[in-house]
Amino acid sequence: MSKTSFYIIIVSLLLTINSYSNELKVTSENLEVDRENRVSVFSGDVYAYNKDIRIWSERLIVKFDNTKNEIEQLNAEYSVKIIKDEITATGDIGVYYPKSEKLNLLGNVEVIEKNNYVKCDELYLDIKNSTSIMRSNSSKRVEAYITNN
């Protein structure tokens, strides 16, 4: 498997997350709703899903836009895990913007697909333009292991 095809697979991890602007099922121990600021905060063993993707975290902040009552931003915090098909991505913080189709996964990022993996500190995905940037700080380097599957 080439690096390009592996990056395309990473991008496909979140291609279907756009359906979150229409459907999102969430379970958690607590829910706080701030109607004035249009924010819902789920906390404690959070599990969010739809038919295509599953997300786990300790806290999920859902911000709605002011006009169409659609999800503007999803912030997953603490022990973030995202599973789509055979791809698993983990990190400390995940931020997704459905309208612009951009995702940032920060802190101890690891993406695994079959026997392939990438480890880094930051992963930026522009899903609409099929581009990704992986970075690590100066003391660590981006680490990738890619095999032919």
KELUM-642983 format. One record per residue (C-alpha): residue number from 1; residue in one letter; chain; x, y, z. Coordinates in Angstrom, 3 decimals, decimal comma, always signed. Layout:
<sites>
> titor|zake|drentor|xx|yy|zz
> NUM|A|A|X|Y|Z
...
</sites>
This chain:
<sites>
> titor|zake|drentor|xx|yy|zz
> 1|M|A|+0,000|+0,000|+0,000
> 2|S|A|+1,456|+3,350|-0,984
> 3|K|A|+1,603|+6,399|+1,291
> 4|T|A|-0,896|+8,186|-0,939
> 5|S|A|-3,472|+5,432|-0,718
> 6|F|A|-2,989|+5,186|+3,049
> 7|Y|A|-3,634|+8,934|+3,389
> 8|I|A|-6,732|+8,565|+1,245
> 9|I|A|-7,915|+5,842|+3,605
> 10|I|A|-7,341|+8,191|+6,543
> 11|V|A|-9,426|+10,846|+4,823
> 12|S|A|-12,177|+8,316|+4,160
> 13|L|A|-12,293|+7,701|+7,909
> 14|L|A|-14,325|+10,848|+8,276
> 15|L|A|-15,989|+11,331|+4,904
> 16|T|A|-19,346|+10,230|+6,240
> 17|I|A|-19,240|+12,379|+9,348
> 18|N|A|-21,088|+15,070|+7,381
> 19|S|A|-24,269|+13,197|+8,118
> 20|Y|A|-23,806|+14,381|+11,712
> 21|S|A|-25,355|+17,691|+10,724
> 22|N|A|-28,598|+15,737|+10,214
> 23|E|A|-28,293|+12,819|+12,637
> 24|L|A|-26,260|+12,235|+15,763
> 25|K|A|-27,001|+9,727|+18,498
> 26|V|A|-25,153|+10,293|+21,755
> 27|T|A|-25,092|+8,495|+25,097
> 28|S|A|-23,293|+9,808|+28,177
> 29|E|A|-23,510|+10,018|+31,949
> 30|N|A|-24,370|+13,752|+31,901
> 31|L|A|-25,800|+16,314|+29,508
> 32|E|A|-25,741|+20,097|+29,963
> 33|V|A|-27,677|+22,218|+27,469
> 34|D|A|-27,074|+25,960|+27,092
> 35|R|A|-29,864|+27,070|+24,756
> 36|E|A|-28,802|+30,714|+24,769
> 37|N|A|-25,293|+29,901|+23,503
> 38|R|A|-26,537|+26,930|+21,447
> 39|V|A|-24,146|+24,417|+23,037
> 40|S|A|-24,698|+20,905|+24,386
> 41|V|A|-22,016|+19,291|+26,549
> 42|F|A|-22,045|+15,531|+26,996
> 43|S|A|-19,702|+14,185|+29,665
> 44|G|A|-18,765|+10,886|+31,240
> 45|D|A|-18,223|+7,846|+29,039
> 46|V|A|-19,517|+9,537|+25,873
> 47|Y|A|-20,439|+7,450|+22,854
> 48|A|A|-21,617|+9,240|+19,680
> 49|Y|A|-22,563|+7,396|+16,522
> 50|N|A|-24,494|+7,184|+13,333
> 51|K|A|-24,742|+4,398|+10,769
> 52|D|A|-21,199|+4,995|+9,461
> 53|I|A|-18,951|+6,068|+12,329
> 54|R|A|-18,449|+5,663|+16,079
> 55|I|A|-16,792|+8,146|+18,460
> 56|W|A|-15,837|+7,667|+22,103
> 57|S|A|-14,531|+10,332|+24,479
> 58|E|A|-14,945|+11,570|+28,022
> 59|R|A|-16,492|+14,838|+26,876
> 60|L|A|-18,223|+15,928|+23,676
> 61|I|A|-19,189|+19,540|+23,039
> 62|V|A|-21,722|+20,067|+20,264
> 63|K|A|-22,018|+23,647|+18,990
> 64|F|A|-24,952|+24,609|+16,791
> 65|D|A|-25,079|+27,456|+14,259
> 66|N|A|-27,446|+30,375|+14,828
> 67|T|A|-29,493|+30,050|+11,672
> 68|K|A|-30,285|+26,504|+10,541
> 69|N|A|-29,963|+24,660|+13,854
> 70|E|A|-27,278|+22,440|+12,331
> 71|I|A|-24,124|+21,252|+14,032
> 72|E|A|-21,371|+23,791|+13,473
> 73|Q|A|-18,590|+22,112|+15,461
> 74|L|A|-17,945|+18,900|+17,398
> 75|N|A|-15,226|+18,926|+20,077
> 76|A|A|-14,309|+15,531|+21,504
> 77|E|A|-11,992|+15,679|+24,512
> 78|Y|A|-10,033|+13,197|+26,613
> 79|S|A|-9,280|+9,731|+25,271
> 80|V|A|-10,824|+10,280|+21,839
> 81|K|A|-11,351|+7,183|+19,717
> 82|I|A|-12,937|+7,165|+16,254
> 83|I|A|-13,776|+3,978|+14,328
> 84|K|A|-14,888|+3,834|+10,700
> 85|D|A|-14,919|+0,461|+8,973
> 86|E|A|-11,476|-1,084|+9,657
> 87|I|A|-9,830|+2,227|+10,553
> 88|T|A|-9,268|+3,353|+14,139
> 89|A|A|-7,969|+6,817|+15,063
> 90|T|A|-7,141|+7,919|+18,605
> 91|G|A|-5,930|+11,141|+20,187
> 92|D|A|-6,384|+13,497|+23,110
> 93|I|A|-8,637|+16,025|+21,360
> 94|G|A|-10,680|+15,919|+18,177
> 95|V|A|-12,335|+18,953|+16,557
> 96|Y|A|-14,579|+18,577|+13,521
> 97|Y|A|-16,210|+21,314|+11,416
> 98|P|A|-18,968|+19,702|+9,300
> 99|K|A|-19,579|+22,738|+7,036
> 100|S|A|-15,952|+23,081|+5,930
> 101|E|A|-15,298|+19,329|+6,253
> 102|K|A|-12,138|+19,806|+8,323
> 103|L|A|-10,929|+17,677|+11,203
> 104|N|A|-8,101|+18,253|+13,663
> 105|L|A|-6,922|+15,425|+15,897
> 106|L|A|-4,382|+16,535|+18,497
> 107|G|A|-2,131|+14,918|+21,088
> 108|N|A|-0,809|+11,359|+20,904
> 109|V|A|-2,485|+10,722|+17,553
> 110|E|A|-2,472|+7,195|+16,190
> 111|V|A|-4,264|+5,956|+13,081
> 112|I|A|-4,428|+2,207|+12,444
> 113|E|A|-5,778|+0,422|+9,373
> 114|K|A|-5,116|-3,316|+9,170
> 115|N|A|-1,309|-3,628|+9,604
> 116|N|A|-0,613|+0,038|+8,761
> 117|Y|A|-0,275|+2,849|+11,262
> 118|V|A|+0,737|+6,465|+11,631
> 119|K|A|+1,735|+8,086|+14,926
> 120|C|A|+2,100|+11,836|+15,338
> 121|D|A|+1,161|+14,766|+17,574
> 122|E|A|-1,245|+16,494|+15,190
> 123|L|A|-3,365|+15,355|+12,274
> 124|Y|A|-5,187|+17,885|+10,084
> 125|L|A|-7,635|+16,588|+7,483
> 126|D|A|-9,294|+18,664|+4,812
> 127|I|A|-11,839|+16,113|+3,710
> 128|K|A|-13,330|+18,241|+0,940
> 129|N|A|-9,923|+18,650|-0,759
> 130|S|A|-8,582|+15,172|+0,193
> 131|T|A|-5,480|+16,510|+1,917
> 132|S|A|-3,890|+15,659|+5,234
> 133|I|A|-0,999|+17,026|+7,255
> 134|M|A|+0,658|+15,083|+10,051
> 135|R|A|+3,051|+16,828|+12,417
> 136|S|A|+5,014|+16,115|+15,531
> 137|N|A|+6,894|+18,420|+17,855
> 138|S|A|+10,675|+18,780|+17,736
> 139|S|A|+11,378|+15,967|+20,211
> 140|K|A|+9,252|+13,436|+18,294
> 141|R|A|+8,930|+12,629|+14,641
> 142|V|A|+6,002|+11,423|+12,590
> 143|E|A|+6,164|+7,643|+12,515
> 144|A|A|+4,523|+5,542|+9,798
> 145|Y|A|+4,503|+1,838|+9,088
> 146|I|A|+2,939|+0,874|+5,773
> 147|T|A|+2,649|-2,646|+4,381
> 148|N|A|+1,142|-4,201|+1,296
> 149|N|A|-2,181|-5,675|+2,352
</sites>
